[in-house]
Amino acid sequence: MSNNEKENMGRMYTLQDLLTDEFIARIKIGDAEPSLLNAARQYLKDNGVHSGLKQDTKIQDLVSVLPFKEEEGIDRVVKHASN
């Protein structure tokens, strides 16, 4: 992998972290309109997030602040938001 490719990958990881942090912050303070919740749902789905997550991942932090009942599970959230 070239230095340019490594640099681009680093930027993508940084962008992903910033996006995740922004979703978490806005959902936690209650500034999450339906379009933001849908974007967060799609982001989780695009990243292959399902109900069997490790508890120490940053994306799990995002799942934990979504305003859905825990017993519904992320698969239910993804289905609900896509309707």
C-alpha positions as CSV (number, residue, x, y, z in Angstrom):
1,M,0.0,0.0,0.0
2,S,1.4,3.4,-1.0
3,N,1.8,6.3,1.4
4,N,-1.0,8.1,-0.4
5,E,-3.4,5.1,0.1
6,K,-2.4,4.9,3.8
7,E,-3.1,8.6,4.2
8,N,-6.5,8.3,2.6
9,M,-7.4,5.3,4.8
10,G,-6.3,7.3,7.9
11,R,-8.6,10.1,6.7
12,M,-11.5,7.7,6.3
13,Y,-11.1,6.3,9.8
14,T,-10.9,9.8,11.2
15,L,-14.1,10.8,9.3
16,Q,-15.9,7.7,10.5
17,D,-14.9,8.5,14.1
18,L,-16.1,12.1,13.7
19,L,-19.4,11.1,12.2
20,T,-20.0,8.5,15.0
21,D,-19.2,11.2,17.6
22,E,-21.6,13.6,16.0
23,F,-24.4,11.1,15.9
24,I,-23.9,10.2,19.5
25,A,-23.7,13.8,20.7
26,R,-26.8,15.0,18.9
27,I,-28.8,12.0,19.9
28,K,-27.8,12.3,23.6
29,I,-28.7,16.0,23.8
30,G,-32.1,15.4,22.1
31,D,-31.2,17.3,18.9
32,A,-32.0,14.3,16.7
33,E,-34.6,14.9,14.1
34,P,-36.0,11.9,12.2
35,S,-33.6,12.4,9.3
36,L,-30.6,12.2,11.7
37,L,-31.9,9.0,13.3
38,N,-32.5,7.6,9.8
39,A,-28.9,8.5,8.8
40,A,-27.6,6.9,12.0
41,R,-29.6,3.8,11.3
42,Q,-28.3,3.6,7.8
43,Y,-24.7,4.2,9.0
44,L,-25.0,1.3,11.4
45,K,-26.5,-0.9,8.7
46,D,-23.8,0.0,6.2
47,N,-21.2,-0.9,8.7
48,G,-22.7,-4.3,9.3
49,V,-23.9,-3.6,12.8
50,H,-26.3,-6.2,14.1
51,S,-27.5,-7.2,17.6
52,G,-24.4,-9.2,18.3
53,L,-22.0,-6.4,18.9
54,K,-19.0,-6.3,21.2
55,Q,-19.6,-3.9,24.1
56,D,-16.4,-2.0,23.7
57,T,-16.9,-0.6,20.2
58,K,-17.5,3.1,19.5
59,I,-20.4,2.2,17.2
60,Q,-22.0,0.3,20.1
61,D,-22.0,3.7,21.9
62,L,-24.2,5.0,19.1
63,V,-26.5,2.0,19.3
64,S,-26.9,2.6,23.1
65,V,-28.2,6.2,22.6
66,L,-30.8,5.5,20.0
67,P,-34.3,6.1,21.3
68,F,-35.6,2.6,20.9
69,K,-36.5,-0.1,23.5
70,E,-33.6,-2.5,24.1
71,E,-35.7,-5.5,23.7
72,E,-36.4,-4.5,20.1
73,G,-32.7,-5.0,19.2
74,I,-30.8,-3.3,16.4
75,D,-32.3,-5.6,13.8
76,R,-35.8,-4.4,14.8
77,V,-34.5,-0.7,14.8
78,V,-33.1,-1.1,11.3
79,K,-36.4,-2.7,10.1
80,H,-38.5,0.0,11.8
81,A,-36.5,2.9,10.5
82,S,-36.5,1.7,6.9
83,N,-40.4,1.5,6.8
